[in-house]
Amino acid sequence: MIQEIVNEIVAAEAEAEQIVKDALAEAREVNLNAEAERTAMIAAAKESVKEERKKIIASAEQEGEERYREILEIGQKAGEELIRNTETAKQAKAIAEAFRARYVER
């Protein structure tokens, strides 16, 4: 009877030891899988951020180029309007008359 109890205890200990070994092996495998998944997620996130950054930079450059062209067009139109509105002959005549009135007709 005592021998049976001892045998049962030894068998239970062996079974418990095997359960612990199996659990540790499973835990190591889960840990390795989690590490590989984490590495893959980090790589995917880095690539995603890199692509998003490229898109944002391209969009900003395009918007900057469009704004640059708008500003140039506004300046061009303002310059053309200034030239059109400046009556060179009238201004020259007014200057000549002012000069004559001030210095010649004294």
PyMOL commands that set and color helices and strands:
alter all, ss='L'
color gray80, all
select helices_A, chain A and resi 2-85+88-104
alter helices_A, ss='H'
color red, helices_A
deselect
rebuild
show_as cartoon
